Amino acid sequence: MRVYDCIQKKRDGSVLTAEEIEFIVAGVANDTIPDYQLSAFLMAAFIRGRNPEETAHYTRAMMASGDVLDLSDISPVTVDKHSTGGVGDKISLVLAPAVAAAGAIVPMMSGRGLGHTGGTLDKLEAIPGYRIGLSVDEFRAALREVGVAIIGQTGRLAPADKKLYALRDVTATVDSIPLITGSIMSKKLAAGPASIVMDVKWGSGAFMRTIEDARALAASLTAVGRHMGRKVTSFITDMNQPLGRMVGNALETIEAVECLQGRGPADIMELTRVQAGEMLFMAGRAPSFDEGCTLFDRVIADGSAFEKFVSMVENQGGDAGYLRDVSRFPAAAERIEVRAKQSGFIQAMDSVSIGIASIMLGGGRERSEDVIDHSVGIEVLKKCGDQVAGDEPIAILHASRQSKTQAALERYLAAVTIGPAAPAARPLVVERI
């Protein structure tokens, strides 16, 4: 069997067998297939697609490329969550410790920024000393001691996906339902949770630009997860504007702390509450979804969710002093106001462009080898429905002196549509599947 033949077969629109898929994934894990061939394979799969059987085989092979954890000795009702990515999405930083504070065990394997979206791991690495690379034994110990751990992919958990994830980010092969399904579910299944909540986003800041595509991805994720014997619930949520007010790693970590202290933006708190309610219900810590939501409210109000976050950060080597005094986070060298070009109402926001503007400032990667500046980002002052006056500040760029500040400013201005009337309000949580 040759890699060339598999690439050619998929390029021509044929269905790969389980054996061919396993051969490719094994070559990724063993580092025997060069990047140029893997890139070609990803592009062929992106263009030609995969049927449900191929997607299931791909997911299983990716999961089996390393260790598959059995966490039943820690708890029979472990629960995790995954978002398909968005701009300003720091939900996991609030959700994981809150659910753990309510008594569930949360083994969360997260990713870095992908495309225009921010990554949970990049946000956590804004905290000095935070270790994302726990060994399997350290991961298990953290779950026993703290009840929650947020880690990156270790060399032993879904190793094939780790390399393909980085390649997808720089080869324009991110937004493919089969590739997204395989990447997400291989990691989630390998990490061993019994139940998983999926946050599938749609809109201008999501990989799924339409409700229909979001439904298709949610159905794919749910089907694969249930096929593997896990409980899966998917929420379709709106990503037509940034979540919260902050975009950028340190800025979003600070905003997550504010949420855990009960002072966060309404959209972040609403979305986190809904997902926490479902997770606590699935984990058997609440008798219903509604009571799970009430339990979330309680751990936020009494401070135990924030303290659980502190414990998690300390356990993973981070300096929790930054959480208790967020002024210690490094500030960007420059703060530049983005001013409205006219009066009216914010009618729409192109969240992809806003995410790209943050990357231009140094808050993400344009190339896989790029180093992120955790201090930079965007403070969103006005969102959809807000009234603005001409020349009023609508955002603040937190920039370094070396960043593409003017280009980022122009990109942000182009991303915001101002008109004479406020747009109709849209629900944040669209569907539950």
Residue pairs with C-beta under 8 A, 6 or more apart in sequence:
1 19
1 20
1 23
3 23
3 24
3 27
3 33
3 37
3 41
4 37
6 16
6 20
6 23
6 24
6 41
7 37
7 40
7 41
7 44
9 16
9 20
10 16
10 41
10 44
10 45
10 48
11 40
11 44
11 47
11 48
12 48
13 48
15 50
15 51
15 53
15 54
16 24
16 50
16 54
16 57
17 57
18 57
18 61
21 54
21 57
21 58
21 61
22 57
22 61
24 33
24 41
24 61
25 58
25 61
25 62
25 65
25 160
26 61
26 65
26 160
27 33
28 38
28 65
28 159
28 160
28 163
28 164
29 65
29 66
29 159
29 160
31 163
35 167
38 163
38 164
38 167
39 167
39 171
42 164
42 167
42 168
42 171
42 173
42 179
43 171
43 172
43 173
45 173
45 176
45 178
45 179
46 172
46 173
46 176
46 179
49 176
49 177
49 178
50 58
50 178
52 220
52 223
54 178
55 177
55 178
55 181
55 182
55 220
55 224
56 224
56 227
58 178
58 182
59 181
59 182
59 185
59 186
59 189
59 224
59 228
60 228
61 160
62 158
62 160
62 161
62 164
62 182
62 183
62 186
63 158
63 185
63 186
63 189
63 190
63 228
65 158
65 159
65 160
65 161
65 186
66 154
66 155
66 156
66 157
66 158
66 159
66 160
66 190
67 136
67 156
67 157
67 190
68 189
68 190
68 192
69 107
69 136
69 139
69 140
69 157
69 190
69 191
69 192
70 192
71 78
71 105
71 107
71 140
71 143
71 192
71 193
71 194
72 194
74 105
74 140
74 143
74 144
75 104
75 105
75 143
76 194
77 104
77 105
77 194
77 195
77 282
77 283
77 284
77 285
78 104
78 105
78 106
78 107
78 143
78 192
78 193
78 194
78 195
78 283
79 99
79 104
79 105
79 106
79 193
79 194
79 195
79 196
79 197
79 279
79 280
79 282
79 283
80 106
80 107
80 108
80 109
80 188
80 191
80 193
80 195
80 196
80 197
81 91
81 92
81 95
81 96
81 108
81 196
81 197
81 198
81 199
81 275
81 279
82 184
82 188
82 196
82 197
82 198
82 199
83 89
83 91
83 92
83 198
83 199
83 201
84 180
84 184
84 198
84 199
84 200
84 201
84 206
84 207
84 208
84 217
85 114
85 115
85 117
85 118
85 201
85 206
85 207
86 117
86 201
86 205
86 206
86 239
86 242
86 243
86 351
87 116
87 117
87 118
87 205
87 239
87 242
87 243
87 247
87 351
87 352
87 354
87 355
87 358
88 118
88 242
88 243
88 244
88 245
88 246
88 247
88 252
88 380
89 117
89 118
89 201
89 239
89 243
90 118
90 120
90 123
90 243
90 244
90 246
90 252
90 253
90 255
90 256
90 259
90 268
91 199
91 243
91 268
91 271
91 272
91 275
92 108
92 110
92 120
92 150
93 120
93 123
93 124
93 150
93 252
93 253
93 256
93 259
93 309
94 256
94 259
94 260
94 264
94 268
94 272
94 305
95 272
95 275
95 276
95 279
96 106
96 108
96 148
96 150
96 312
97 106
97 148
97 260
97 305
97 306
97 308
97 309
97 312
98 260
98 272
98 276
98 296
98 299
98 300
98 305
98 308
99 106
99 148
99 276
99 279
99 280
99 283
99 296
100 106
100 146
100 147
100 148
100 308
100 312
101 147
101 299
101 304
101 305
101 307
101 308
102 276
102 280
102 285
102 286
102 292
102 295
102 296
102 298
102 299
103 147
103 280
103 283
103 285
104 147
104 279
104 280
104 283
104 285
105 143
105 147
105 148
105 283
106 143
106 147
106 148
106 149
106 279
107 139
107 143
107 148
107 149
107 191
107 192
107 193
108 148
108 149
108 150
108 151
108 191
109 150
109 151
109 152
109 153
109 157
109 158
109 187
109 188
109 190
109 191
110 119
110 120
110 121
110 150
110 151
110 152
111 119
111 120
111 121
111 152
111 153
111 165
111 187
112 119
112 121
112 122
112 152
112 165
112 365
113 119
113 122
113 169
113 359
113 364
113 365
113 372
114 165
114 168
114 169
114 174
115 169
115 174
115 175
115 207
115 355
116 205
116 351
116 352
116 355
116 356
116 359
116 364
117 205
117 207
117 355
118 247
118 248
118 249
118 252
118 355
118 358
118 363
118 364
120 150
121 132
121 150
121 152
122 249
122 364
122 372
122 374
123 249
123 250
123 252
123 253
123 256
124 130
124 132
124 150
124 253
124 313
124 318
125 132
125 249
125 372
125 374
126 249
126 250
126 253
126 329
126 374
127 253
127 313
127 318
127 319
127 322
127 323
128 318
128 319
128 322
129 317
129 318
129 319
130 313
130 316
130 317
130 318
131 316
131 317
131 318
132 150
132 151
132 152
132 316
133 151
133 152
133 154
134 142
134 149
134 151
134 154
134 316
135 154
135 156
136 154
136 156
136 157
139 149
139 151
139 154
142 148
142 149
142 312
142 315
142 316
143 149
145 315
146 308
146 311
146 312
146 315
147 308
148 308
148 312
149 312
149 315
149 316
150 312
150 316
151 316
153 159
153 161
153 162
153 165
153 187
155 162
157 187
157 190
157 191
158 186
158 187
158 190
160 186
161 182
161 183
161 186
161 187
164 183
165 183
166 368
167 173
167 368
168 174
168 179
168 183
169 365
169 368
170 367
170 368
173 179
174 180
174 207
175 207
175 208
177 213
177 216
177 217
177 220
178 220
180 207
180 217
181 217
181 220
181 221
181 224
184 198
184 221
185 221
185 224
185 225
185 228
188 196
188 225
189 225
189 228
189 230
193 230
194 230
194 231
194 283
195 230
195 231
195 232
195 233
195 279
195 282
195 283
196 225
196 230
196 231
196 232
196 233
197 232
197 233
197 234
197 235
197 275
197 278
197 279
197 282
198 218
198 221
198 222
198 225
198 232
198 233
198 234
198 235
199 234
199 235
199 237
199 271
199 275
200 208
200 214
200 217
200 218
200 221
200 234
200 235
200 236
200 237
201 207
201 208
201 214
201 236
201 237
201 238
201 239
202 208
202 209
202 210
202 211
202 213
202 214
202 236
202 237
202 238
202 239
202 430
203 209
203 238
203 239
203 240
203 241
203 351
204 239
204 240
204 241
204 348
204 349
204 350
204 351
204 352
205 239
205 240
205 241
205 242
205 350
205 351
205 352
205 354
205 355
206 214
206 239
206 351
208 214
208 216
208 217
211 236
211 430
214 236
214 430
215 236
215 431
215 433
218 234
218 236
218 431
218 433
219 234
219 433
221 232
221 234
222 232
222 233
222 234
222 433
225 231
225 232
226 232
231 282
233 278
233 282
233 432
233 433
234 432
234 433
235 274
235 275
235 278
235 429
235 430
235 431
235 432
235 433
236 429
236 430
236 431
236 432
236 433
237 271
237 428
237 429
237 430
238 426
238 427
238 428
238 429
238 430
239 351
240 348
240 349
240 351
240 384
240 426
241 348
241 349
241 351
241 383
241 384
242 349
242 351
242 354
242 378
242 380
242 383
243 265
243 267
243 268
243 271
244 252
244 255
244 264
244 265
244 267
244 268
244 380
245 255
245 265
245 379
245 380
245 381
246 252
246 254
246 255
246 377
246 378
246 379
246 380
247 354
247 355
247 358
247 363
247 377
247 378
247 379
247 380
248 358
248 361
248 363
248 374
248 375
248 376
248 377
248 378
248 398
249 363
249 372
249 374
249 377
250 329
250 330
250 374
250 375
250 377
251 377
251 378
251 379
251 398
252 377
253 329
254 326
254 329
255 264
255 265
255 268
256 264
256 309
257 306
257 309
257 323
257 326
258 264
259 265
259 268
259 269
259 272
259 300
260 300
260 305
260 306
260 309
261 303
261 306
262 300
262 301
267 428
270 428
270 429
271 428
271 429
272 296
273 293
273 296
273 297
274 293
274 429
276 292
276 293
276 295
276 296
277 286
277 289
277 290
277 291
277 292
277 293
277 294
277 295
277 296
278 289
278 292
278 432
279 292
280 286
280 291
280 292
280 295
280 296
281 287
281 288
281 289
281 291
281 292
285 292
285 295
286 292
286 294
286 295
299 305
299 308
300 306
306 323
309 323
310 320
310 323
310 324
313 319
313 320
313 323
314 320
321 328
322 328
322 329
329 375
330 374
330 375
331 375
331 398
332 361
332 373
332 375
332 376
332 377
332 398
332 399
332 400
333 375
333 399
333 400
333 401
334 397
334 398
334 399
334 400
334 401
334 405
335 396
335 397
335 398
335 399
336 396
336 397
336 399
336 405
336 409
337 393
337 395
337 396
337 397
338 393
338 394
338 395
338 396
338 397
338 409
338 412
338 413
339 391
339 392
339 393
339 394
340 382
340 388
340 389
340 390
340 391
340 392
340 393
340 394
340 416
340 418
341 390
341 413
341 418
342 390
342 418
343 388
343 389
343 390
343 418
344 387
344 388
344 418
344 419
344 420
344 421
345 385
345 386
345 387
345 388
345 418
345 419
345 420
345 421
345 422
345 423
346 382
346 383
346 384
346 385
346 386
346 388
346 394
346 416
346 417
346 418
347 384
347 417
347 418
347 419
347 421
347 422
347 423
348 384
348 416
348 417
348 423
349 383
349 384
349 415
349 416
349 417
350 414
350 415
350 416
350 417
351 415
352 415
353 411
353 412
353 414
353 415
354 378
354 380
354 411
354 412
354 415
355 364
356 411
357 378
357 397
357 408
357 409
357 411
357 412
357 415
358 364
358 376
358 377
358 378
358 408
359 365
359 366
360 403
360 404
360 407
360 408
360 411
361 373
361 376
361 377
361 378
361 397
361 398
361 399
361 400
361 403
361 404
361 405
361 408
362 372
362 373
362 376
362 399
362 400
362 402
362 403
363 372
363 373
363 374
363 376
363 377
364 370
364 372
365 372
373 400
373 403
375 398
375 400
376 398
376 399
376 400
376 403
377 398
378 395
378 396
378 397
378 398
378 412
379 395
379 396
379 398
380 394
380 395
381 393
381 394
381 395
381 396
382 388
382 392
382 394
382 395
382 416
384 423
385 422
385 423
385 425
387 422
388 394
388 418
394 416
395 412
397 405
397 408
397 409
397 412
399 405
399 408
